[in-house]
Amino acid sequence: MSANVIPIPRAALHEQVAHRLREMLVENRIPPGAKLNERELSEVLNVSRTPLREAIKMLAAEGLVELLPNRGAIAVELSEADILNTFEVMSGLEAQSGELAAQRITESELAEIKAMHYEMLAAYTRRDLPAYYRLNAAIHSAINAAAKNPVLTATYNQVNARLQALRFRSNQDGEKWKDAVKEHELMIEALSARDPAAMRAVLASHLIHKQDVVIEQLRAASNTHPSAAKA
């Protein structure tokens, strides 16, 4: 974890802290299973412990951290079964988002998604994984928003929170990252064509490929460091 002080605006402080902590968890600066050290995090984020604790509670509600009685909080470490079950649900949510978005998306929404797509391609060309991931996540969220179903969006956000760190790390393999970019090209084509079946198919496939990469990485880590992953 970086020891550099990160300045945070005072407005809605605990939400700002939660945003920074979420980034640290997703980008593996706080690895799965690690204890969230309040003293150290207070110094890094330049905040008192009160907003920090509120932020940790927010992230616990999202499923990113686990609160332990009288022992503070740790970054959630999902088992292989947890990952498979969550990706199974997420694949269905993504597929339904894509199908509905293809039917309901407006021209302005499509233009915004295309603009983010081109920015994402530029980040990929630079091999800037944090920027790529943020744009990638924004595109998936925008597709979900274009479906215009608030119940679907609420469920999507809740389930997706558990997978953010895993989705980020799934792009660290060069060839798999290249494949993911190709799948995003297919999403843009299907959205532009207003093709619900094609959007459902490409998003379902995209999530299954992500799942396969994540499970492969988990098993590799388990084989290298048996205590690093839970069965």
C-alpha positions in Angstrom: 0.0 0.0 0.0 1.3 3.4 -0.9 2.3 5.7 2.0 1.6 8.8 0.0 -1.1 11.0 1.5 -4.2 11.1 -0.7 -6.1 14.4 -0.3 -9.9 14.1 -0.1 -12.6 16.9 -0.3 -14.5 17.3 3.0 -18.0 17.0 1.5 -19.6 13.6 1.9 -16.3 12.5 3.4 -17.2 8.9 4.2 -18.4 8.4 0.6 -15.2 9.8 -0.7 -13.2 7.5 1.6 -15.3 4.6 0.5 -14.5 5.4 -3.2 -10.8 5.5 -2.5 -10.8 2.3 -0.5 -12.9 0.6 -3.2 -10.2 1.5 -5.8 -7.5 0.2 -3.5 -9.4 -3.1 -3.1 -10.2 -3.5 -6.8 -6.6 -2.7 -7.9 -5.2 -5.2 -5.3 -3.3 -2.5 -3.3 -5.2 -4.2 -0.5 -5.1 -7.9 -1.4 -7.8 -10.4 -0.6 -7.7 -11.6 3.0 -5.6 -8.6 4.2 -6.6 -6.8 7.4 -7.7 -3.2 6.9 -5.3 -1.4 9.2 -7.3 1.7 10.5 -4.2 3.6 11.7 -2.4 3.1 8.4 -5.4 3.9 6.2 -6.2 7.0 8.2 -2.7 8.3 7.5 -2.8 7.3 3.8 -6.2 8.8 3.2 -5.6 11.8 5.6 -8.9 11.3 7.4 -9.9 10.5 11.0 -11.1 7.1 12.0 -14.8 8.1 12.1 -15.4 8.6 8.4 -13.0 5.7 7.7 -15.1 3.3 9.8 -18.3 4.6 8.0 -16.6 3.9 4.7 -15.6 0.4 5.8 -19.3 -0.3 6.8 -20.4 0.8 3.3 -17.9 -1.6 1.7 -19.0 -4.4 4.0 -22.6 -3.8 2.8 -21.3 -4.1 -0.8 -19.6 -7.3 0.0 -16.0 -6.0 -0.6 -14.9 -6.3 3.0 -15.9 -8.6 5.9 -16.4 -7.2 9.4 -15.0 -9.5 12.1 -16.3 -9.3 15.7 -13.7 -7.4 17.8 -11.1 -7.9 15.1 -11.8 -5.1 12.6 -12.3 -5.8 8.9 -10.5 -7.8 6.2 -10.7 -7.6 2.4 -13.1 -10.3 1.2 -11.4 -13.4 -0.2 -13.9 -15.4 -2.3 -13.7 -19.2 -2.6 -13.8 -20.9 -5.9 -17.4 -21.9 -5.3 -18.3 -18.3 -4.4 -16.7 -17.1 -7.6 -18.5 -19.6 -9.8 -21.9 -18.9 -8.1 -21.4 -15.1 -8.4 -20.3 -15.2 -12.0 -23.2 -17.5 -12.9 -25.6 -14.8 -11.6 -23.6 -12.0 -13.1 -23.6 -13.6 -16.5 -27.4 -13.6 -16.6 -27.6 -10.0 -15.4 -25.1 -8.8 -18.0 -26.9 -10.8 -20.8 -30.3 -9.3 -19.8 -28.8 -5.8 -19.6 -27.4 -6.2 -23.1 -30.6 -7.6 -24.5 -32.8 -4.8 -23.1 -30.2 -2.1 -23.9 -30.2 -3.1 -27.6 -34.0 -2.5 -27.6 -34.1 0.7 -25.5 -30.8 2.6 -26.0 -31.0 6.2 -27.2 -28.7 7.8 -29.8 -27.1 9.9 -27.1 -26.5 6.9 -24.8 -25.0 5.0 -27.7 -22.7 7.9 -28.6 -21.5 8.1 -25.0 -20.8 4.4 -24.9 -18.9 4.6 -28.2 -16.8 7.5 -26.9 -15.9 5.6 -23.7 -15.1 2.5 -25.9 -12.6 4.5 -27.9 -11.0 5.9 -24.7 -10.8 2.4 -23.4 -9.0 1.3 -26.6 -6.5 4.1 -26.1 -5.9 2.9 -22.5 -5.4 -0.6 -23.8 -2.9 0.6 -26.3 -1.0 2.3 -23.5 -1.4 -0.9 -21.4 -2.8 1.4 -18.7 -4.8 -1.2 -16.8 -6.3 1.1 -14.1 -7.7 3.5 -16.7 -8.8 0.6 -18.9 -10.6 -1.0 -16.1 -12.4 2.2 -15.0 -13.6 2.8 -18.6 -14.5 -0.9 -19.0 -16.6 -0.8 -15.9 -18.3 2.5 -16.9 -19.2 0.9 -20.3 -20.8 -2.1 -18.6 -22.7 0.2 -16.2 -23.8 2.4 -19.1 -25.2 -0.6 -21.0 -27.0 -1.7 -17.8 -28.4 1.9 -17.4 -29.6 1.8 -21.1 -31.7 -1.2 -20.2 -33.8 1.2 -18.2 -34.9 -1.3 -15.5 -34.1 0.0 -12.0 -34.6 -3.4 -10.3 -32.1 -4.9 -12.8 -29.7 -2.1 -12.1 -29.9 -2.4 -8.3 -29.4 -6.2 -8.5 -26.5 -5.7 -11.0 -24.7 -3.2 -8.8 -25.0 -5.5 -5.7 -23.7 -8.6 -7.4 -21.0 -6.8 -9.5 -19.5 -5.3 -6.3 -18.3 -8.7 -5.3 -16.5 -9.3 -8.6 -14.8 -5.9 -9.3 -11.3 -6.9 -8.0 -11.5 -10.2 -9.9 -12.6 -8.6 -13.1 -9.7 -6.1 -12.8 -7.1 -8.8 -12.4 -8.6 -10.9 -15.2 -7.1 -8.4 -17.7 -3.5 -8.9 -16.5 -2.9 -11.7 -18.9 -1.9 -10.2 -22.3 -3.7 -12.6 -24.6 -6.8 -12.8 -22.5 -6.9 -9.0 -22.4 -6.7 -8.8 -26.2 -9.6 -11.3 -26.4 -11.7 -9.1 -24.0 -11.1 -6.0 -26.2 -12.4 -8.0 -29.2 -15.5 -8.9 -27.3 -16.1 -5.2 -26.5 -15.8 -4.5 -30.2 -18.6 -7.0 -30.8 -20.7 -5.4 -28.1 -20.5 -2.0 -29.9 -21.4 -3.6 -33.2 -24.5 -5.4 -31.7 -25.6 -2.2 -29.8 -25.2 -0.1 -33.0 -27.3 -2.7 -34.9 -29.9 -2.7 -32.1 -29.6 -6.5 -32.1 -30.9 -7.9 -28.8 -30.0 -11.5 -29.5 -26.4 -10.6 -30.4 -26.0 -8.4 -27.3 -27.3 -11.2 -25.0 -24.9 -13.7 -26.6 -21.8 -11.6 -26.6 -22.2 -10.4 -23.0 -23.0 -13.9 -21.7 -19.9 -15.2 -23.5 -17.8 -12.3 -22.2 -18.7 -13.0 -18.6 -18.0 -16.8 -18.9 -14.6 -16.0 -20.4 -13.9 -13.7 -17.4 -14.9 -16.4 -15.1 -12.6 -19.0 -16.7 -9.7 -16.6 -16.5 -10.4 -15.8 -12.8 -10.7 -19.5 -11.9 -7.5 -20.3 -13.8 -5.7 -17.5 -11.8 -7.1 -18.7 -8.5 -6.0 -22.3 -9.1 -2.5 -21.2 -10.2 -2.2 -19.1 -7.1 -3.4 -22.0 -5.0 -0.9 -24.3 -6.5 2.0 -21.9 -6.1 1.0 -20.8 -2.6 -1.5 -23.3 -1.1 -2.4 -20.9 1.7 -3.1 -18.0 -0.7 -6.5 -19.2 -1.9 -9.3 -21.0 -0.3 -10.8 -24.1 -1.8 
